[in-house]
Amino acid sequence: MMLSSVLVVGVQLVLFAAQTWVQARFCLYDVIIAVETETDATSSITRSWELTQGSALRVLLVLLVAYLVMAPLFVLALLPFLFTIPFFAAAPSEATDPALAIALLLAFLIFAVLMMLAAVITVPFWQSIKAVLYYDLRSRREGLDIQLQQSH
């Protein structure tokens, strides 16, 4: 029984590591579509794979740090639910008290508004992080910074 649990956890960790590695390799596709001319969706995915080759761990660490910076915003958005749940646990029956249902609905609405506000802040942050990663990888791999200096 214990061995199977350890095996399941091990498989889940391996799958999680593989998923994050693949995400790190494909994370630049939208920046490539926006910046590079004559690039379609399929070629931008291939280009993202090429640019991140050999740098997946660096990209992954940058994305992890960015996530850790943004995580408190989403935790704050979750607080209304966290404060409402104990009232439901203490109530004898949710069906007998409509005030609890109204409180849950209000907590959900506050949560939705806070999530939208967090998204308004985090989406530009993530795009700027990916743009800096794109520029860094192009500079390291193709000498983009030198090309830009020579053109001016």
Beta strands, then each sheet from edge to edge (+ up, - down):
end
